Amino acid sequence: MLLNSNKGVIFDLDGVIVDTAKFHFLAWRKLANNLGFDITEAQNEELKGVSRVKSLEKILDWGQVSLTEDKFMEQMALKNDNYLSYISTMTSRDILPGVSKIIEFLMENNVPIALGSASKNARSILEKTDLYRKFDAVVDGNDVSKAKPNPEVFLIAAEKLKVDPQNCIVFEDSQAGVEAANIAGMLSIGIGDAGVLGEANYVFQDFTGIEINFIKNLLEK
């Protein structure tokens, strides 16, 4: 039976639908190592939901390295090449546990879904994991000029879904993403560590802990 809902659902990509965070870390770490220093997994956490430009600025600051604009752009391109080589082998098996169940439920009930991601490779990843056609709208790093916690990516997604921001539910794994959803007036569901994502309306360690009835109740409110 279809839900009586005026809601829309927006998913972040990295760390929510697929675990590409590990590939980003490997690519950023390789870049840092080539510049003569190292970065930790704890530092990598600070890069979640942050644009490629801002991420590189942070990393260079950590390593106390200064680059000309040309070298900066060159390093960004190299990082992306390395990242793309890591994700080139992704398939639907890389979708995180429990995600497909939620997406299928939303599709069955005609609840519009969008992707709202800082990643400029989002469309490619959705294609590789056979998810692209399941989304009613995709907004990625190519469509926005402001990084999270600015809510631009989510507001554009809501507009594409033709759903009022206050009727949108956002799944996010980063502090910046949760903040962006909250600023947009959307309901935020954090996926990951409650200690990091405490500002979210709800937090789950992963999608396996989310019951269909929980989603159903949110959609019918």
C-alpha positions as CSV (number, residue, x, y, z in Angstrom):
1,M,0.0,0.0,0.0
2,L,1.4,3.4,-1.0
3,L,2.2,5.9,1.7
4,N,0.3,9.1,2.0
5,S,3.5,11.2,2.1
6,N,4.6,14.6,0.9
7,K,8.2,13.9,1.9
8,G,11.4,13.6,-0.1
9,V,14.6,11.7,0.9
10,I,18.1,12.9,0.2
11,F,21.2,10.6,0.5
12,D,24.8,11.7,0.8
13,L,27.0,9.2,-1.1
14,D,30.4,8.6,0.5
15,G,30.0,6.7,3.8
16,V,26.3,6.5,3.4
17,I,25.5,4.5,0.3
18,V,29.0,3.2,-0.5
19,D,32.2,3.3,1.5
20,T,34.4,5.3,-0.7
21,A,35.9,7.1,2.3
22,K,38.7,4.4,2.4
23,F,39.6,5.2,-1.3
24,H,39.7,8.9,-0.6
25,F,42.0,8.3,2.4
26,L,44.3,6.1,0.3
27,A,44.4,8.7,-2.5
28,W,45.0,11.7,-0.1
29,R,47.6,9.7,1.8
30,K,49.5,8.9,-1.4
31,L,49.4,12.6,-2.3
32,A,50.7,13.6,1.2
33,N,53.4,11.0,1.1
34,N,54.6,12.3,-2.3
35,L,54.9,15.7,-0.8
36,G,57.0,14.4,2.1
37,F,54.6,13.9,5.0
38,D,51.8,11.6,6.2
39,I,48.1,12.0,7.3
40,T,46.2,9.9,9.8
41,E,42.8,8.2,9.6
42,A,41.7,10.7,12.3
43,Q,42.7,13.6,10.1
44,N,40.9,12.0,7.2
45,E,37.7,12.1,9.3
46,E,37.9,15.9,9.1
47,L,37.8,15.7,5.3
48,K,34.4,13.9,5.1
49,G,31.8,16.0,3.3
50,V,34.5,18.6,2.4
51,S,35.2,19.7,-1.2
52,R,38.3,18.6,-2.9
53,V,39.8,22.1,-2.9
54,K,39.1,22.6,0.8
55,S,40.5,19.1,1.6
56,L,43.7,19.8,-0.2
57,E,44.1,23.2,1.6
58,K,43.6,21.4,4.9
59,I,46.2,18.7,4.0
60,L,48.8,21.2,2.9
61,D,48.3,23.1,6.1
62,W,48.8,19.9,8.1
63,G,52.0,19.2,6.2
64,Q,53.0,22.9,6.3
65,V,53.5,22.7,2.5
66,S,52.9,25.7,0.2
67,L,52.2,25.2,-3.5
68,T,51.8,27.5,-6.5
69,E,48.3,27.6,-8.0
70,D,49.5,25.5,-10.9
71,K,51.0,22.8,-8.6
72,F,47.9,22.9,-6.5
73,M,45.7,22.1,-9.5
74,E,48.1,19.5,-10.6
75,Q,48.0,17.8,-7.2
76,M,44.2,17.9,-7.2
77,A,44.1,16.2,-10.6
78,L,46.6,13.5,-9.5
79,K,44.6,12.8,-6.3
80,N,41.4,12.4,-8.5
81,D,43.3,10.1,-10.9
82,N,44.4,7.9,-8.0
83,Y,40.9,7.9,-6.5
84,L,39.3,6.9,-9.8
85,S,41.7,4.0,-10.2
86,Y,40.6,2.8,-6.8
87,I,36.9,3.1,-7.5
88,S,37.0,1.8,-11.1
89,T,36.4,-1.8,-9.9
90,M,33.3,-0.9,-7.8
91,T,30.0,-2.9,-8.3
92,S,26.7,-3.3,-6.6
93,R,28.4,-5.4,-4.1
94,D,30.0,-2.2,-2.7
95,I,26.6,-0.8,-1.6
96,L,26.7,-0.7,2.2
97,P,24.5,-3.2,4.1
98,G,20.9,-2.2,4.6
99,V,20.9,0.7,2.1
100,S,19.2,-1.2,-0.8
101,K,16.3,-2.2,1.5
102,I,15.5,1.4,2.3
103,I,15.9,2.6,-1.3
104,E,13.6,-0.2,-2.6
105,F,11.0,0.7,0.1
106,L,11.0,4.4,-0.9
107,M,10.7,3.5,-4.6
108,E,7.8,1.1,-4.0
109,N,6.0,3.9,-2.2
110,N,6.7,6.6,-4.8
111,V,8.8,8.6,-2.3
112,P,11.1,10.8,-4.4
113,I,14.8,10.3,-3.7
114,A,17.8,12.4,-4.5
115,L,21.6,12.3,-4.1
116,G,23.2,15.3,-2.4
117,S,27.0,14.8,-2.5
118,A,30.2,16.9,-2.7
119,S,31.7,14.2,-4.8
120,K,32.4,15.1,-8.5
121,N,32.4,11.4,-9.2
122,A,29.0,10.6,-7.8
123,R,27.3,9.9,-11.1
124,S,30.0,7.5,-12.1
125,I,29.8,5.6,-8.8
126,L,26.0,5.4,-9.0
127,E,26.4,3.9,-12.5
128,K,28.9,1.3,-11.4
129,T,26.7,0.2,-8.5
130,D,23.5,0.1,-10.6
131,L,21.8,2.8,-8.6
132,Y,21.8,5.7,-11.0
133,R,18.3,5.0,-12.5
134,K,16.8,4.6,-9.0
135,F,17.4,8.3,-8.1
136,D,14.9,11.0,-9.2
137,A,17.6,13.7,-8.9
138,V,21.4,13.8,-8.6
139,V,23.2,16.8,-7.3
140,D,27.0,16.5,-6.9
141,G,30.1,18.6,-6.8
142,N,29.7,19.6,-10.4
143,D,26.4,21.3,-9.6
144,V,27.3,23.4,-6.5
145,S,29.7,26.2,-5.7
146,K,29.5,26.1,-1.9
147,A,30.7,23.2,0.2
148,K,28.9,21.7,3.2
149,P,28.0,22.9,5.9
150,N,26.5,25.4,3.4
151,P,23.1,23.8,2.6
152,E,23.3,24.6,-1.2
153,V,23.6,20.9,-2.3
154,F,20.5,19.9,-0.3
155,L,18.4,22.9,-1.2
156,I,19.1,22.2,-5.0
157,A,18.2,18.6,-4.4
158,A,14.9,19.5,-2.7
159,E,14.1,21.9,-5.6
160,K,14.8,19.2,-8.2
161,L,12.5,16.8,-6.2
162,K,9.8,19.6,-6.0
163,V,9.6,19.0,-2.3
164,D,9.7,21.8,0.4
165,P,13.0,21.7,2.4
166,Q,11.1,21.2,5.7
167,N,9.6,18.0,4.2
168,C,13.0,16.5,3.3
169,I,14.9,13.8,5.2
170,V,18.6,13.7,4.8
171,F,21.0,10.7,5.4
172,E,24.5,12.0,6.2
173,D,27.7,10.6,7.7
174,S,29.6,13.8,8.3
175,Q,29.3,16.6,10.8
176,A,29.4,19.2,8.0
177,G,26.6,17.3,6.2
178,V,24.4,17.1,9.3
179,E,24.9,20.8,9.9
180,A,24.0,21.6,6.3
181,A,20.8,19.6,6.6
182,N,19.9,21.3,9.8
183,I,20.6,24.8,8.4
184,A,18.3,23.8,5.4
185,G,15.5,23.0,7.9
186,M,15.5,19.4,6.9
187,L,15.3,16.3,9.2
188,S,18.8,14.9,9.6
189,I,19.7,11.2,10.2
190,G,23.3,10.6,11.0
191,I,25.0,7.4,9.8
192,G,28.0,6.6,12.0
193,D,29.4,7.7,15.3
194,A,26.9,9.4,17.6
195,G,29.8,11.3,19.3
196,V,30.6,13.0,16.0
197,L,27.0,13.3,14.6
198,G,25.3,14.4,17.8
199,E,23.6,17.4,16.1
200,A,21.5,15.0,13.9
201,N,17.9,14.4,14.8
202,Y,18.6,10.7,14.8
203,V,21.8,8.7,14.6
204,F,22.4,5.1,13.6
205,Q,25.7,3.2,13.4
206,D,24.7,2.0,9.9
207,F,21.6,1.2,7.8
208,T,21.2,-2.3,9.3
209,G,19.9,-0.7,12.5
210,I,17.1,1.2,10.7
211,E,13.7,-0.5,10.6
212,I,11.3,0.1,7.7
213,N,8.7,1.1,10.3
214,F,11.0,3.9,11.5
215,I,11.2,5.3,7.9
216,K,7.4,4.8,7.4
217,N,6.6,6.8,10.6
218,L,8.9,9.6,9.5
219,L,7.3,9.8,6.1
220,E,3.8,9.9,7.4
221,K,4.4,12.6,10.0
